[in-house]
C-alpha cells in the first residue's frame, strides 16, 4: 500500500508540473480528487485490511489527499495571478445582454402615445382617494348597488385606495373648464383574489373628452382608431350595450379574437370576440356634480385595464405572469 501511495504522489506531482492552464488543473482534480478519483479508490482497499493497517494507511491516504489539494490550489493561484492584468486587445469584445421592455410597460406606452397623438393630455391623481371622488361624484351614492362592482380597500369610512382612475376625471373637471381632453393612467386597487384573471393591484388608462356637442359618433371613431393602432388594421370590433353608473348610454368594446380571427376557439370561448374595455357618454349627473352644465356640454369617457389589453394583444391567459419577474417570459417581448 505504501508503494502505491508513493507512486501515486509522484504521478500527481508530475501532472501538476506539466499543467499549462486551469482547464488541465480541473482535469487533474477530477482524476485524483474526484468522487471516483484515484485517491478515493484507495479507501475502498482498506476494507480488506486489519484494524491497525486501516488506521495507519487511512491516515496516510488522508495526508496525501490534503497535500494534493494544497498543491492543486497553489498551482491554480499561480495561473490566476499570471492572467490578472493581461488584456488581448485584438480579441472581439463581448456585449452584455440587452434588457427587454416589460410587456405592461410596452402596452402602457403604446396606449399613452396613441391618445397623446390625438390631442389628449395626461392627468394624474392620488392613489389614496376620498369616497366622494371614487364613488359619489361618479353617480354612485352611499347605497348605490353599483358600488358592489368595485371591491375596495377602505382605510377610513370616507378614505380608500382608488378602485379606478376615474377620480382623476372628477378632479380635473373641478379645476378646468371645457373643453377637456385628458387621459388618466395609473395604478388601481381592488379586493380581488390573485388568480389567473384578477389582481388586487392593476393598471388603468381612462380617457375623457368634454366639450360642446360631443357625440357618440366621436366616441366610436376614437375607438376604431385605437383598435387599428394597438391591434392592427385588420382587427374587427363591435360595440355592445352595457351599464356603468357614470355613463349613459354605456357600451362595451370587444375585438375579434387574436387567435382565431373571429371564427371561434377555446381562447374566446368559441364566440370569436374578446372583451376589451368599457365606454359611454358622460352621465349628466356627473357633469352636474362638477358644476358643468349638461345642457351646454356633453362628453365621452372610456377606460381599460392595461393588463387586459396586454393579455388580449399577446394572447396571455394568466395575469400573474406579469408580476413573476420570470426572465424567460420577459425575453419574449
N, C-alpha and C positions, 0 to 999 in steps of 0.2 A: 504493500500500500504506500509506503514512504517513497519508493521509487516512482510510483505513479504520480504522487504529489509533486516530486521534484521535476519530473519530465513535463508535467502539465504547466508548472510555474514557468519553466524555461520557454515552453511553447508560447505561452501568453505574452511573456516579456518580449519575445522576438516579434510577435504580431504587432505589439504596441509600437516597437521601434520602427517597423516598416509602414505603419499607418501614415497616410498623407492628407487625410481630410476627416471631417467629423462623420461623414457617412460610413467610412471604414470603421471608425471607432464604435459606431452603433452596431455594426455587424459583429464586431468582436464582443461587445457587451451581450448581445443576444446569444452568441455561440457559446460563451463561457459562463455568463452570469444569469442567463435567461431561465425561465421556469423549467425548461427541458434542456438546459445547458450542461456542459461537461462537469462543472463543479457540483451542481445539484444531483447529477447521476452518481457521484461518488458516495453521497449519503445513503443511497439505496444498498450499496455494498456492505454497509455496516450491519445490516440485519443478520448476516451470517457469521458475525464475529462475537467473541466473548465480551463480557461486560467491561473488562479492563481495556480491551482493544477498542471497543466502541468509544470509551471515554477519551483515550489517547488520540485516536485518529479523528474523532469528531471535533476535538479542539483544533487539530492540525488543519482540517478542512475549513473550519470557520476562520482560522488565521489567514489561510490562503485567500478565502473569499474577501476578507476585509482588505488584505494587501492589494489584490487585483482591483477592487473597487476604488481604492485611493489612487492607484497608479492610472486607472482609466480616467478618473475625474481630473487628475493633474494634466494628462495629455489633452483632454478636452479643453481645459482652460488655456493651454498654450495656443491651441488653434484659434480660440476665440480672441485672445489677445492679439494675435497676428492679423486677424481680419478687421479689428477695430481701426477706424481712421482711414481705411483704404476705400477709394471710390473708383470705379471704372467709368469714366466719363463717356465712353463710346457705347455703353450698353443702353438699350432703349429704356425710357422711363416707364414706370408703372402708374397708370392713372388710378386714383382712388375711386371706388364705386360711386356712381351718381345716385342721389336721392330721388324719391318719387313723390309727386303730389298725392296727398290723401284724397281718395275719391270724393269725400264730402267737401273738402276744400275746393276741388276742381269744379264740382257741380255748383257749389255756393258762388264761386267767382263767375261761372257762366251765367247764372241767373241774374246776379247783380249787374254784370256787364250788359246783358240784354236790356234790362229796364233803364239803365243809365243812357243807353244809346237811343232810347225813345223818350228822353226828356224827364225822366223821374230822378229825383234827388233822394239821398239816403238820410233817414232819420232814425235815431236810436233812443232808447229809454231805459229806466231802471229795471232790473230783474226782480227786485222786491217791490211789489205794487200794492196800491190801495184797492179795496174792493170796488170802489166807485169806477176806477179806470178799467179794471179787469172784467167787471160784470155790469154794474148798474148803468153806466153811461152807454153801454153797448146793448141797451134794451133788455137787460136781464135783472129784474128786481130780486129782492131777497128770496121771495117764494117762487121764482120763475122755474118751471120744470126743466128748462134748457140748461140750467146750471149742472144738472146731472151728467151732461155731456163732457164736463171738464172736471175730472177728479183732481182736486187741487191740494197743495201743501199750504195750509194756513199757519202763519206764525202767531198772529193775534186774530181777534174777531174780525177786524177790518184790514188785515195785512197778510199778504200771501206771496209765494213765489208765482210769478205770472205764468198762466197756463197757455198763453198765446202772445203774439206780438201786437195784437190789436190795441192794447192800451197806448202804444206809441201813436197810433192814428188819432185817438182822442186827445192826447196831449198836444199833438201838432195842430189839430183843428181848433183847440182852445187858444193857441198862440197866434195862429196865422189866419188871414182872411183868404177866401178863394180868389184865384184858382190855386188849388193844392194838388200837387202831383208828386207823391212820395212812395218809397219802398221802406219797409221796416224789417231788416234782417236781424236775427238774434236767437239766443238760446231760450228755451221754454222748459217748464217742469210740470209733470202730471203724475199723480199717484197711480202709476200703472205697473204691472208686473214686468220684469225684464225677460221677455221671451222673444220668439222669432219675429214678431211683428210690432212689439211695443218696447218702449224705453222710458224710464222716468225722466230722462234728460234727452232733449232732442232740439233740432234747429228748424226755424221757420223763416220764410220770406213772405211778407204780405205787401200788397200794392194798393194804393188809394188814389183815386182821381176825382176831385170835386170841382165843379165849375158850372156855369150856366149851360143848360141844355145838353148835359152829358147823357148819352143814350145807351141802351142795352146793345145796340149795334156796335158801338165803340168798344164795349167790353168783349164782344165776340171777335172783333178784329184783333185786339191785342192778344187774345188767347190763341187765335190761329197763328199769329206771327211768333208767339212764344213756342208753340209746338213745333213749327218748322225750324226754328233756330236751335232748340235744345235737342230735338229728337230726329230731325231730318225732314226734308220737304215731302217725302212720300208717306209720312205718318198721317193716318186719318184720326179725326177726333169727333166727339159728339158731346153736346150739352144736354144734361138730364135735369129735370126739375128736382129740387131738394128743399131743405129747410135750414135756415140759420136765423137766429133771433135778430141779428144786426143787419140783415139784408132782406129786401123784398122787391121783386121776386128773387129767389135764390136758385142757384144752379150748381151742378157738379160736372167737372170736366173729366172725360175718360178718353184715352187714346187707344189706337189699335195695338194689340199685343206685339211686343218687340220680338217674341219668339216665333209665333206662327203667322204674324202679319194679319191677323183678324180671322183666320179660318177656324180657330178653336184648338186649345191644347190644355194640358194639365196646369200650366202656369196661370192661365186666365180662366180656369175652371170651365173651359170649353165655351166661354162666352165671346171670345175674340176681342175683349176690351179690358183695359186696366184702369181703375180709378186713379186720378192724379191729384186734383185739387178742388176746393170749394170756392164759389164766387157769387156775385149778385149785385144788385143796385142797393146803395146805402139806404137803410131804413129811415124814413122821415123822423122817427123818434130819436134816432142817433144824432141827426143834424140838429134837432131842437135842443138836445142835451148840451151841445157845444155852441148854442146861440147862433146857428146858421139857419137861415130861412129855407125850409124845404119847398116853399112856393117859388123861390127865385133860383135856388141851386139844386143840383142833383149830382150823383156821383156813382162810381162803381168801386167795388173792393174785391180783392181775391187773395187767397192765402194758400200756401203749400208747405208741406214738410220737406226739408232738404233731403233727409234720409229716404223719404218715399220717392222723390224724383230720382235719386241715385239708384235705388233698388229697381225701379222700372227701367231706367236707361241702361243699366249694366246687367240686368237680369240676375239680381241677387235676392235670394229667398229668405235671408236671415239678417235682421238688423244688427244683431250682436257682433257680426264680423267687423263692423265699422269701429268698434271700441276695443278689439282684442290686441291691436298692435302686432299682428302677425305679418312679418316681412314677406312671407310667401304670397299673401293676399295683396299687400300694398304694391309689390313689384309688378303687378299686372296692369297698373294704371300709369 
